[in-house]
Amino acid sequence: MPFYCLAERAPRDLAPGVVFRSFWGDQMTVTVVEFQPHAVVPEHSHPAEQTTIVIEGSLIFTLDGETRTLRPGELVVVPANVSHAAKAGPEGAKVVDAFSPARPELHGE
């Protein structure tokens, strides 16, 4: 079924203080990620392109050595296989990540 309710999807741990809920189709994965204040997703890369959109709070995002603070309504597009990391600001953060192609390792249920 193509319709979902965020509240009905069980959260999964991504890193200490970071949980996500994932949704997917054949070609893409979308996650809603919630960060506690100052929580960190360590530097990593993956073969999928990623777009991160900040919905609430702030996110200190490092992409290929450049760091910016993103606020609601701002986003970053991460090319495939490029190192990146994220840290929530003092109020925490909620973001939406979209990945293409799909990342089955993030699919849960």
Secondary structure, DSSP 4 states (H G I P E B T S, - for coil): -----GGGSPPEEEETTEEEEEEE-SS-EEEEEEE-TT-EEEEE--SSEEEEEEEEEEEEEEETTEEEEE-TT-EEEEPTT--EEEEEEEEEEEEEEEEES--GGG---
